[in-house]
Amino acid sequence: MWTTSWNDLSLRARVNQGEPPPAPDALRVAALDSHCHMDIMGVPVRQVVDEAAAVGITRIVQVGTDVPSSRWSAEQAETYVAVLATVAIHPNEAGRGGAGPDALAVIEQLASRERVRGIGETGLDRYRTGPEGYAAQEESFRAHIDIAKRHGKALVIHDRDAHADVLRVLAEEGAPERTVFHCFSGDAEMAQACAERGYVMSFAGTVTFKNADALREAARVAPLDQVMVETDAPFLTPMPYRGRPNAPYLVPLTLRALACIKAVDLDEICARVAATGMRMFG
């Protein structure tokens, strides 16, 4: 079972090792980073926002994973016009008892803020949480779905090794009108299932990894109007910089890879991704 909190200093130190990659060529059409964890990047928010804007990434969705990071995310969104927030208890936190009534009450309160545009990341994780935490994860996921629907917010899903169960819970609860699979990790069959249900698939730097043929096939299947792009920074840095710190200014690398995978003009995919981001988060 996962025992490291997102806010532990040991995690902050481990994910920020290495030299930051150089900035890629700027995009001609602005796009967004639909999922980022600036609270553990170790870089001032103003610097993150400015470096992203310099390459055409003009909107950053800062994602909460527990009560402290959710509060921080909401505060940053209220401070920086380029930042929007989501709030939630991460499924691995939920799996070890972190999604009790008090924690969920805070998420409920934060959900009412105007600059909080999503509830997430929530969902199911069968990789870092063992069977003893599955029931708590699912209970938390259902509670977050309810919060998203009652507040009219997008639902941002963490789905790791749990595709069938995530789809089952969404079907049983009724998915919110706007539902996003963060760091989409399914194959073409899963992409088709999400496409049929109207879910948005957000692709991270993993789509550029050499061993990600199944994920690239999923990206080909995903309708262009149901695709977004993210960093999950500071994790999942796209090639050729895998293993070095990730940041929103590197989104253009993933966008260029997706344009090639889907055989779509780069300007068009940027415009469509930005439009989907507007539809999901406003």
GUGULUM-520790 format. One record per residue (C-alpha): residue number from 1; x, y, z. Coordinates in steps of 0.02 Angstrom, whole numbers. Layout:
GUGULUM-520790
NODE     i        X        Y        Z
NODE   NUM        X        Y        Z
...
end
This chain:
GUGULUM-520790
NODE     i        X        Y        Z
NODE     1        0        0        0
NODE     2       61      175      -42
NODE     3      126      264      112
NODE     4      205      424       43
NODE     5      101      583       54
NODE     6      103      699      -95
NODE     7      162      836       22
NODE     8      305      741      106
NODE     9      471      831       88
NODE    10      552      666       35
NODE    11      438      660     -117
NODE    12      472      842     -159
NODE    13      659      808     -158
NODE    14      647      649     -260
NODE    15      545      718     -404
NODE    16      645      877     -427
NODE    17      815      802     -463
NODE    18      907      835     -626
NODE    19      928      984     -740
NODE    20      767     1059     -810
NODE    21      753     1027     -999
NODE    22      772     1172    -1120
NODE    23      617     1262    -1180
NODE    24      544     1194    -1343
NODE    25      496     1304    -1489
NODE    26      343     1408    -1449
NODE    27      172     1360    -1516
NODE    28       86     1475    -1640
NODE    29      -85     1434    -1566
NODE    30     -103     1440    -1377
NODE    31     -148     1283    -1280
NODE    32     -158     1227    -1099
NODE    33      -85     1107     -972
NODE    34     -239     1018     -909
NODE    35     -156      937     -757
NODE    36       -8      998     -654
NODE    37       58      987     -475
NODE    38      150     1151     -448
NODE    39      144     1123     -260
NODE    40      279      988     -275
NODE    41      380     1062     -418
NODE    42      493     1167     -308
NODE    43      479     1316     -427
NODE    44      386     1480     -391
NODE    45      214     1485     -470
NODE    46      251     1649     -558
NODE    47      403     1569     -641
NODE    48      300     1417     -695
NODE    49      165     1528     -769
NODE    50      286     1643     -859
NODE    51      391     1502     -933
NODE    52      234     1416     -994
NODE    53      163     1574    -1072
NODE    54      327     1603    -1165
NODE    55      298     1443    -1267
NODE    56      110     1465    -1290
NODE    57       39     1373    -1139
NODE    58      -75     1507    -1070
NODE    59     -184     1406     -951
NODE    60     -129     1286     -813
NODE    61     -246     1175     -713
NODE    62     -171     1152     -539
NODE    63     -232      991     -459
NODE    64     -264      953     -276
NODE    65     -228      783     -202
NODE    66     -269      808      -17
NODE    67     -338      945       94
NODE    68     -179     1052      104
NODE    69     -140     1043      -82
NODE    70     -323     1074     -127
NODE    71     -326     1231      -20
NODE    72     -161     1286      -98
NODE    73     -226     1252     -273
NODE    74     -381     1358     -244
NODE    75     -273     1500     -177
NODE    76     -157     1497     -328
NODE    77     -305     1501     -447
NODE    78     -370     1654     -356
NODE    79     -198     1737     -369
NODE    80     -147     1699     -549
NODE    81     -265     1727     -695
NODE    82     -179     1589     -796
NODE    83     -213     1459     -660
NODE    84     -371     1361     -627
NODE    85     -392     1234     -486
NODE    86     -463     1064     -451
NODE    87     -485      994     -276
NODE    88     -496      817     -209
NODE    89     -426      678     -103
NODE    90     -313      570     -213
NODE    91     -368      388     -220
NODE    92     -207      328     -139
NODE    93     -236      450        4
NODE    94     -415      386       14
NODE    95     -353      207       17
NODE    96     -258      238      177
NODE    97     -401      328      263
NODE    98     -374      506      205
NODE    99     -549      536      136
NODE   100     -648      540      297
NODE   101     -798      653      328
NODE   102     -693      802      384
NODE   103     -581      796      231
NODE   104     -728      778      113
NODE   105     -815      924      199
NODE   106     -666     1034      156
NODE   107     -671      976      -25
NODE   108     -856     1018      -28
NODE   109     -821     1193       36
NODE   110     -681     1223      -88
NODE   111     -789     1160     -231
NODE   112     -901     1312     -212
NODE   113     -760     1433     -257
NODE   114     -774     1510     -430
NODE   115     -593     1476     -480
NODE   116     -608     1293     -431
NODE   117     -664     1216     -594
NODE   118     -647     1030     -562
NODE   119     -658      892     -432
NODE   120     -506      783     -442
NODE   121     -397      697     -449
NODE   122     -509      561     -386
NODE   123     -539      384     -446
NODE   124     -463      213     -419
NODE   125     -283      151     -410
NODE   126     -248      -36     -405
NODE   127      -60      -11     -423
NODE   128       -5       83     -267
NODE   129     -151       37     -154
NODE   130     -177     -143     -101
NODE   131     -343     -236      -87
NODE   132     -366     -178       93
NODE   133     -391       -1       27
NODE   134     -506      -36     -121
NODE   135     -670       -9      -30
NODE   136     -614      158       42
NODE   137     -555      214     -130
NODE   138     -720      172     -210
NODE   139     -820      257      -72
NODE   140     -714      413      -94
NODE   141     -733      408     -284
NODE   142     -922      400     -268
NODE   143     -921      546     -146
NODE   144     -816      652     -266
NODE   145     -932      611     -412
NODE   146    -1077      674     -307
NODE   147     -984      835     -263
NODE   148     -941      866     -446
NODE   149    -1121      845     -501
NODE   150    -1196      951     -364
NODE   151    -1074     1093     -394
NODE   152    -1074     1080     -584
NODE   153     -887     1049     -593
NODE   154     -785      938     -708
NODE   155     -734      769     -636
NODE   156     -547      733     -654
NODE   157     -512      547     -642
NODE   158     -356      455     -588
NODE   159     -368      279     -661
NODE   160     -222      163     -636
NODE   161     -245      -22     -674
NODE   162     -431       -1     -638
NODE   163     -514       36     -806
NODE   164     -662      -83     -788
NODE   165     -699      -32     -609
NODE   166     -689      154     -649
NODE   167     -811      133     -793
NODE   168     -925       29     -681
NODE   169     -930      160     -543
NODE   170     -963      299     -669
NODE   171    -1107      198     -742
NODE   172    -1180      160     -570
NODE   173    -1167      339     -506
NODE   174    -1200      429     -670
NODE   175    -1050      524     -735
NODE   176    -1048      714     -726
NODE   177    -1080      803     -891
NODE   178     -894      845     -900
NODE   179     -780      699     -859
NODE   180     -592      693     -891
NODE   181     -476      543     -882
NODE   182     -312      621     -824
NODE   183     -152      543     -890
NODE   184     -254      424     -998
NODE   185     -174      252     -986
NODE   186     -294      138    -1076
NODE   187     -279       48    -1242
NODE   188     -381       74    -1400
NODE   189     -528      -24    -1329
NODE   190     -533       86    -1174
NODE   191     -518      242    -1282
NODE   192     -666      185    -1385
NODE   193     -768      154    -1227
NODE   194     -728      328    -1164
NODE   195     -766      405    -1333
NODE   196     -937      324    -1337
NODE   197     -977      393    -1164
NODE   198     -918      569    -1204
NODE   199     -771      566    -1085
NODE   200     -618      672    -1121
NODE   201     -448      588    -1126
NODE   202     -299      691    -1069
NODE   203     -131      627    -1134
NODE   204       32      656    -1041
NODE   205      214      636    -1091
NODE   206      192      448    -1077
NODE   207      123      449    -1255
NODE   208      300      490    -1314
NODE   209      384      344    -1222
NODE   210      462      208    -1330
NODE   211      361       68    -1248
NODE   212      193      158    -1266
NODE   213      130       85    -1431
NODE   214      -38       37    -1354
NODE   215      -60      213    -1286
NODE   216      -19      289    -1455
NODE   217     -151      177    -1534
NODE   218     -274      239    -1404
NODE   219     -230      418    -1452
NODE   220     -268      378    -1634
NODE   221     -439      311    -1583
NODE   222     -484      458    -1470
NODE   223     -592      588    -1561
NODE   224     -498      752    -1577
NODE   225     -635      846    -1485
NODE   226     -614      727    -1337
NODE   227     -426      750    -1318
NODE   228     -327      861    -1199
NODE   229     -142      869    -1154
NODE   230      -57      879     -986
NODE   231      109      866     -899
NODE   232       64      790     -730
NODE   233      218      892     -684
NODE   234      340      864     -607
NODE   235      314      685     -667
NODE   236      307      601     -839
NODE   237      424      715     -935
NODE   238      406      682    -1122
NODE   239      545      615    -1229
NODE   240      685      653    -1257
NODE   241      695      715    -1077
NODE   242      615      571     -983
NODE   243      679      565     -804
NODE   244      710      751     -789
NODE   245      591      874     -702
NODE   246      432      909     -798
NODE   247      342     1077     -808
NODE   248      200     1156     -909
NODE   249      323     1238    -1031
NODE   250      357     1063    -1099
NODE   251      177     1033    -1157
NODE   252      226     1080    -1337
NODE   253      331      920    -1346
NODE   254      178      813    -1311
NODE   255       69      915    -1427
NODE   256      191      893    -1570
NODE   257      197      705    -1537
NODE   258        7      695    -1536
NODE   259       -4      794    -1698
NODE   260      108      664    -1780
NODE   261       15      516    -1702
NODE   262     -154      581    -1760
NODE   263      -88      652    -1925
NODE   264     -161      823    -1883
NODE   265      -88      996    -1911
NODE   266       -6     1061    -1752
NODE   267     -103     1225    -1754
NODE   268     -266     1129    -1771
NODE   269     -233     1011    -1627
NODE   270     -182     1158    -1517
NODE   271     -343     1249    -1558
NODE   272     -450     1095    -1528
NODE   273     -362     1052    -1364
NODE   274     -385     1231    -1305
NODE   275     -570     1227    -1351
NODE   276     -594     1064    -1256
NODE   277     -504     1139    -1107
NODE   278     -622     1287    -1112
NODE   279     -771     1169    -1121
NODE   280     -708     1067     -973
NODE   281     -642     1204     -859
NODE   282     -705     1370     -927
end
